[in-house]
Amino acid sequence: MGLIALVVLGGLFASGVLVPAATRFYDEARNLLRNLTCLSSALCTNSTFPTTTGRATYDQQVSLIFSQDFSSLSFNVTAVPQTDSSSFGPAYLLNGLSDSGYWYQVGLAYNWPLASGTSYVSGFHFIWEVFYPNGSTNNPVLSRVPDRVNQGDTVQLSLSFSTGNVVMGTLDYNTGASSSHSYTAGGGSIFKGSSSSRATRTPTSLMTEWYHASASEPSMKQVTYSEQNVPISSGWICIGEYAPSNPNSSVFGQCSSEMLLGTQMQQYSYHGLNAYANQNMFQTGPS
């Protein structure tokens, strides 16, 4: 199962689809290609699709999985425009699994690769997708925001219930760039936490995800997710990588034991990648 897939942006992406953001490194039922639609043609007219000699082959994921339930989720993330040697960049994602089985995702992507694996959509984009309880998905949507999200900006990612729907929102506090989308809640009213690190393939979580041309690239700048409203009581940090072309592959993957989170930052490192968490913050990198 994929996450935020890639997009056919009207006629602009007629020849290319975006690589999906994946659910989690040990998910055994991923679907490589999905169609994305552009929120508005005006948002996509300035998009460019540079090519690269590398191919987006390996999907690297660093996650914090929550154990508790939430009535709403709101985290700020720092906009960090980092790239690897092939010029591919990461996605910074907030995920919520409702008690009715729907899985909602909202995030900020940078230089996200097309499904061809040899080109990418340049710059920052707001992105969202919804998965039904049976695993099928709506067409994920990518919003082009040229010159509206800048390096170092603080971007809010949020999920909330409202009159029978879930609202997926993004807001750049520095520039005012924003995006908001509503989708059916399917009767749900809370975002469920997990009972273990592998309790579900679609956990309520935070995730930094990054496609690379080479396996085991450990270089990652510091990216910080933070919140001030509802402290995170406990959770698991998971670090892993797989090759989407082989659904059963796992280049590497491991989760921490359950972390009881307080004010002190706790570190978890695996395969050269570092992550840190406390009750108000999740940090991926530096690695």
C-alpha positions as CSV (number, residue, x, y, z in Angstrom):
1,M,0.0,0.0,0.0
2,G,1.3,3.4,-0.9
3,L,1.0,6.6,0.9
4,I,1.1,9.9,-0.9
5,A,1.5,8.7,-4.4
6,L,2.6,10.7,-7.3
7,V,0.5,12.8,-9.5
8,V,-0.8,13.2,-12.9
9,L,-1.1,17.0,-12.9
10,G,-3.7,17.5,-15.5
11,G,-1.8,17.5,-18.8
12,L,1.4,18.5,-17.1
13,F,2.0,15.0,-15.7
14,A,0.6,13.1,-18.6
15,S,3.9,11.5,-19.1
16,G,4.9,10.9,-15.5
17,V,3.5,9.9,-12.2
18,L,4.9,10.6,-8.8
19,V,6.5,7.9,-6.6
20,P,4.1,7.0,-3.7
21,A,5.0,7.8,-0.2
22,A,5.0,4.4,1.5
23,T,3.1,3.3,4.6
24,R,5.9,1.9,6.6
25,F,9.2,0.1,5.9
26,Y,7.8,-3.4,6.7
27,D,4.5,-3.0,4.8
28,E,4.3,-6.0,2.6
29,A,1.5,-4.8,0.3
30,R,2.8,-1.7,-1.5
31,N,1.6,-0.4,-4.8
32,L,4.2,1.5,-6.7
33,L,2.2,3.7,-9.0
34,R,-0.9,5.8,-8.3
35,N,-2.4,8.8,-10.0
36,L,-2.3,12.2,-8.4
37,T,-4.4,15.2,-9.4
38,C,-3.5,18.8,-9.2
39,L,-5.5,20.9,-6.8
40,S,-5.8,23.7,-9.3
41,S,-4.3,24.1,-12.8
42,A,-2.9,27.5,-11.7
43,L,-0.9,25.8,-8.9
44,C,0.9,23.6,-11.3
45,T,1.7,25.8,-14.3
46,N,5.2,26.7,-13.0
47,S,6.2,23.2,-12.0
48,T,9.4,21.8,-13.6
49,F,10.5,18.2,-13.9
50,P,14.3,18.0,-14.0
51,T,15.9,14.7,-15.0
52,T,18.7,13.0,-13.2
53,T,21.2,10.2,-13.9
54,G,20.1,8.3,-10.8
55,R,16.9,6.3,-10.4
56,A,14.7,6.5,-7.3
57,T,14.9,2.9,-6.2
58,Y,15.2,2.7,-2.5
59,D,12.6,4.1,-0.1
60,Q,14.0,5.2,3.3
61,Q,11.7,6.0,6.2
62,V,12.2,7.3,9.7
63,S,9.0,7.3,11.8
64,L,7.6,8.0,15.3
65,I,4.5,5.8,15.9
66,F,2.1,7.0,18.6
67,S,0.6,4.8,21.2
68,Q,-2.2,7.1,22.4
69,D,-5.4,8.2,20.7
70,F,-6.0,11.8,19.6
71,S,-9.1,13.8,18.8
72,S,-7.0,16.0,16.5
73,L,-3.4,16.2,15.5
74,S,-1.3,19.3,14.9
75,F,2.5,19.4,14.4
76,N,4.9,22.0,13.1
77,V,7.7,21.0,10.9
78,T,10.8,22.9,9.7
79,A,11.0,23.3,5.9
80,V,14.4,21.8,5.0
81,P,15.2,21.7,1.3
82,Q,17.7,18.8,1.4
83,T,18.6,16.6,-1.6
84,D,20.8,13.6,-2.2
85,S,23.4,13.1,-5.0
86,S,20.5,12.5,-7.5
87,S,18.7,15.7,-6.4
88,F,15.8,13.8,-4.9
89,G,14.4,15.2,-1.7
90,P,12.2,14.0,1.2
91,A,8.6,14.3,2.3
92,Y,7.7,15.4,5.9
93,L,4.4,13.6,6.8
94,L,1.7,13.5,9.5
95,N,-0.4,10.4,9.4
96,G,-3.7,9.6,11.2
97,L,-5.6,6.3,11.4
98,S,-9.2,6.8,12.4
99,D,-11.3,4.5,14.5
100,S,-13.4,3.8,11.4
101,G,-10.3,2.4,9.6
102,Y,-9.6,5.4,7.3
103,W,-6.0,6.5,7.0
104,Y,-5.3,10.2,6.4
105,Q,-2.0,11.7,5.4
106,V,-0.8,15.3,5.0
107,G,2.6,16.7,4.4
108,L,5.3,18.8,2.8
109,A,7.4,17.3,0.0
110,Y,10.6,18.6,-1.6
111,N,12.0,17.5,-5.0
112,W,9.7,14.5,-4.9
113,P,10.5,11.9,-7.6
114,L,8.3,10.9,-10.5
115,A,7.4,7.2,-11.0
116,S,9.9,7.0,-13.9
117,G,12.5,7.3,-11.1
118,T,14.7,9.5,-13.3
119,S,13.0,12.9,-12.8
120,Y,11.3,14.9,-10.0
121,V,9.0,17.7,-9.3
122,S,11.2,20.6,-8.1
123,G,10.6,22.6,-5.0
124,F,8.2,22.4,-2.1
125,H,4.7,21.0,-2.4
126,F,1.8,20.4,0.0
127,I,0.5,16.9,-0.4
128,W,-2.3,14.7,1.0
129,E,-4.0,11.3,0.5
130,V,-6.7,9.2,2.1
131,F,-6.9,5.4,2.3
132,Y,-10.2,3.5,2.8
133,P,-10.4,0.6,5.3
134,N,-10.2,-1.9,2.4
135,G,-6.8,-0.4,1.3
136,S,-8.0,1.5,-1.8
137,T,-7.3,5.2,-2.1
138,N,-8.6,8.4,-3.5
139,N,-6.5,10.1,-6.0
140,P,-3.8,11.9,-3.9
141,V,-3.4,15.6,-4.5
142,L,-0.3,17.6,-4.8
143,S,-0.4,21.4,-4.5
144,R,2.4,23.5,-6.1
145,V,3.4,26.4,-3.9
146,P,6.2,28.2,-5.8
147,D,8.1,30.8,-3.8
148,R,5.6,30.4,-0.9
149,V,7.6,28.0,1.3
150,N,11.2,28.9,2.0
151,Q,14.1,27.3,3.7
152,G,13.7,27.4,7.5
153,D,9.9,28.3,7.4
154,T,7.7,26.7,10.1
155,V,4.9,24.7,8.4
156,Q,1.9,23.4,10.4
157,L,0.5,20.0,9.4
158,S,-2.9,19.2,10.9
159,L,-5.6,16.6,11.0
160,S,-9.0,17.2,12.6
161,F,-12.6,16.0,12.6
162,S,-15.3,18.4,11.6
163,T,-19.1,17.7,10.8
164,G,-18.6,14.2,9.6
165,N,-15.3,14.9,7.8
166,V,-11.6,14.9,8.4
167,V,-9.8,18.2,7.5
168,M,-6.2,17.9,6.3
169,G,-4.4,21.2,6.6
170,T,-1.1,22.8,5.9
171,L,0.0,26.4,6.8
172,D,3.3,28.2,6.4
173,Y,3.4,30.5,9.3
174,N,6.1,32.7,7.7
175,T,4.5,33.3,4.3
176,G,0.8,32.5,4.9
177,A,0.8,29.8,2.1
178,S,-1.9,27.3,3.0
179,S,-3.9,24.3,1.8
180,S,-7.0,22.6,3.4
181,H,-9.0,19.6,2.2
182,S,-12.0,17.8,3.7
183,Y,-12.7,14.1,3.3
184,T,-15.3,11.8,4.8
185,A,-14.6,10.6,8.3
186,G,-16.6,7.4,7.6
187,G,-18.1,7.6,11.0
188,G,-14.8,8.0,12.8
189,S,-14.2,10.4,15.7
190,I,-10.6,9.8,16.9
191,F,-7.2,9.0,15.5
192,K,-6.1,5.7,17.1
193,G,-2.7,5.0,18.6
194,S,-0.9,1.7,18.1
195,S,-0.6,-1.1,20.7
196,S,2.8,-2.1,19.3
197,S,5.3,-1.0,16.6
198,R,3.8,-3.5,14.1
199,A,0.1,-3.4,15.2
200,T,-0.9,-1.8,11.9
201,R,0.6,-1.0,8.5
202,T,-1.0,2.4,8.6
203,P,-0.2,3.9,12.0
204,T,-0.9,7.3,13.5
205,S,2.6,8.7,13.2
206,L,5.1,11.2,11.9
207,M,7.5,10.2,9.1
208,T,10.4,11.6,7.1
209,E,10.5,9.6,3.9
210,W,13.1,9.8,1.2
211,Y,13.6,7.9,-2.1
212,H,17.3,7.4,-3.1
213,A,19.1,6.0,-6.2
214,S,21.5,4.1,-4.0
215,A,20.9,1.8,-1.0
216,S,21.7,2.8,2.6
217,E,22.4,6.5,2.1
218,P,22.8,7.7,5.7
219,S,23.0,11.5,5.1
220,M,20.1,13.4,6.5
221,K,19.9,17.0,7.8
222,Q,18.1,17.8,11.0
223,V,14.3,18.1,10.6
224,T,12.2,18.9,13.7
225,Y,8.5,18.2,14.2
226,S,7.0,19.9,17.3
227,E,3.7,20.4,19.1
228,Q,2.6,22.2,22.2
229,N,-1.0,21.1,22.8
230,V,-1.2,17.3,23.6
231,P,2.1,15.7,24.8
232,I,3.0,12.4,23.3
233,S,3.0,9.9,26.1
234,S,4.9,7.0,24.4
235,G,5.7,5.5,21.1
236,W,8.2,3.7,18.9
237,I,10.9,5.0,16.5
238,C,11.2,2.9,13.4
239,I,14.0,3.3,10.8
240,G,14.0,1.3,7.6
241,E,14.5,1.0,3.9
242,Y,13.0,-1.2,1.1
243,A,13.0,-1.4,-2.7
244,P,9.4,-0.8,-3.9
245,S,10.0,-2.8,-7.0
246,N,10.2,-5.9,-4.8
247,P,7.2,-5.8,-2.3
248,N,8.9,-8.4,0.0
249,S,12.2,-6.6,0.1
250,S,13.8,-5.0,3.2
251,V,17.2,-3.5,2.8
252,F,17.2,-2.9,6.5
253,G,14.6,-2.1,9.2
254,Q,14.2,-2.0,12.9
255,C,12.1,-0.4,15.6
256,S,13.0,0.8,19.1
257,S,11.3,-0.7,22.1
258,E,8.4,1.4,23.4
259,M,9.7,4.8,24.6
260,L,8.0,6.5,27.6
261,L,8.4,10.1,26.6
262,G,9.0,13.0,29.0
263,T,10.9,16.3,28.7
264,Q,14.2,14.7,28.0
265,M,15.1,13.8,24.4
266,Q,15.7,10.1,23.7
267,Q,17.8,8.9,20.8
268,Y,17.4,5.9,18.6
269,S,19.9,5.1,15.9
270,Y,20.0,2.3,13.3
271,H,22.0,1.8,10.1
272,G,23.7,5.2,10.3
273,L,20.4,7.1,10.7
274,N,19.5,9.0,13.9
275,A,16.2,10.1,15.4
276,Y,15.2,11.7,18.7
277,A,11.9,12.1,20.5
278,N,10.4,13.6,23.6
279,Q,6.8,14.4,24.6
280,N,6.7,17.5,22.4
281,M,9.2,16.8,19.6
282,F,10.4,14.4,17.0
283,Q,13.6,15.0,15.2
284,T,15.0,13.1,12.2
285,G,18.8,13.6,11.7
286,P,21.4,14.9,11.6
287,S,22.9,11.7,10.3
